[in-house]
Amino acid sequence: MTTPHLDPWASAGIDDYSKLFEEFGIQPFEELLPHVPDPCPFMRRRIIFGHRGYEPVLDAIVNGKPFAVMSGFMPSGRNHLGNKMVMEEIIWHQRMGGDAFVGIADMEAHSVRGMSWKDCRRIGVEDYVLSLIALGFEPDGHIYYQSECSDVRDLAFELGTKTNVSELSAIYGFSGE
């Protein structure tokens, strides 16, 4: 029997998601779905089935208020299906009126995976930036390299002073070790 396991990169042996929803503070997306105009395919197909605080984003979409979507990719290897799904979700939010920000996590790839700066740049462009554009990322969106954006580093520092290990554990399943 597989021991239940869930983290941002994998899941195994999960039979009862309600326990995980409670542990990670996740709400069912099903309740919001009828209110989402022209839901993205991942919402319609119930691939996206949970959320943490999506109501303000939905309110902004429905009422034409400003909102932003942000995600990023670590350029340590080839693009894959999981990356493509995130790209499509970013692009959907951009089409719904969101200001889209995509970070290329070159500092993370360099420090965690030992990638050279040159490879981080090359893979970032060839595998991630070009894929985003090919999938429909609009030119008014923002694509940046972690190493070149001091505003994001400063924001990460400031947010780090407001976030504790318990919150990181609730979001990402970190044990604090």
N, C-alpha and C positions, 0 to 999 in steps of 0.2 A: 504494500500500500504506500502511495506517495504522501509524504508529509505536506500539508497545505503550505504554500509559499506564494507570496505576492510582493513584487517590487516593481520599479519603473521599467525593468528590462525583461521580466519573465513572470509566469505564473504556472503553478502546478498543483494538482490535487485539490482544487477548490470546488466544493459541491454546494456550499451555501454562501452566496455573496452577501446576504443580509448581515452576517457577522462582520465582514470586511467593510461594508458600508458604515456600520456603527463604529468600528475601530478607527477608520480613516476620516470620519465626518462627511461621508458622501451621501448625497440625496439622489433619489431616482430621477433620471432625466425624463422618463415617461410622462410625468406630471406637467412638464413644460412644453413638450412636443406639440400639443395642439395649438399653442400660442406662437410657435416659431413660423414666420412667413417663409415659404419656399425652403423647407429644411434641406440641409445638405444630405447626400445619400447615406452617410454614416449615421446620421440621426434617424432618417426614415427607416433604415434597415436594422435599427437598434444595436448597431455596433457601438455607438456612444450611448451608454445606458446609465451613466451616473455623472454627477457634477458636484462641485464645491463652489457655491456662490455665483452661479451663472445668471441669476435673476437681474442684476443691474445691466448686464450685457444684453439680455433679451429686451429689457425695457428700452435701452438705447436703440436697438434695432427697430423695434416696433414704433417708437416715437420719434425716430430720426435725430436722436441726440448723438453727440460725439462719443466715440469709444475707441479703444485700441485693442489690438490682438498682438501678442508677442510670443515667439517661440525661437528655438535655435537648433543648430545642428553641429555636432562635433565632427570636424573633417578628418577622421582617423581611418576611414575606409570607404568602400563603395556605397553609393546610395542604395537603399533597400525599400521593400514594401512599406515597412513602418514609417520611414522617412516620407515616402510619397503620400501616405495617408495624412500625416501632419501637414505637409505642404498643401494638400487639397483643402484641408480644414482652414488653414490660414487664408488661402485665396477665397474661400467661400465667405469668411468674415469680412474680407476686404470688399468683396462684391456687395455685401450687405451694408456697407458704409463705414466699416472700421478702418482706422489708420493702422496699417500693418508694419510690424517691425520683425525682422529676422536677423538673429545674431549667428555669426559663424564663430563657433567656440574654439578658435585657434589656440588660445592660451591653455585651455583645458586639454586639447589634443597634445600640445607640446609637453605640458607638465605631467599629465596622467598616462598618456600612451607613448611618450618619448618620440613623438613625430618631429621632424625637422620643420623649421619655420617655412622653408621653401615648399615642402610637401603639404603643409597645412594650407598655404595659399593656393597651390595648384589644385588640390582635391576640393577645396572650398569653392573655387570657380568652376572647375570641370564637372564636378558631381552634384553640387548643391545649388549654386547660383544659376547655372544654365538650366537645371531641371526646374527650378522655381519659375523662371521666365517662360520656359516651354509649356508649363502647365497653366500659365495665365496670370502670374503675379504681375500686377499693374506697376507701371513705372513710377507712380506717385508713392509707392511703398518704400520702405527703408530696409536696406540690407547693409550690414556693417560687420566688420571683424572686431571681435572682442579686444584684441590688442591695440586697435586704433581708435577706440571710443572711450575716452576718459570719463565722459558723462555716465556711461553705463557702469564702469568700474566704481565711480563715486557713489552711484545709486546702490550698487550691490553692497558696498561698505555700509552705507546708511541703513539699508534694510537689514543687514546682518546685525546691527545693534538693536533691532526691534524684534528679531526672531530668535526663539530659544530652541533648544534641542527637542523639547516635547512637541513643538509645532512641526519641526522638520520630520520628526518620527511619524506624526499623524499624516503628513502629506506624502512622504517618500518611504516610510517604513524603516528609516534608519534606527539602529539600536543605540546610537550614541557612542559606539566604540570605534 
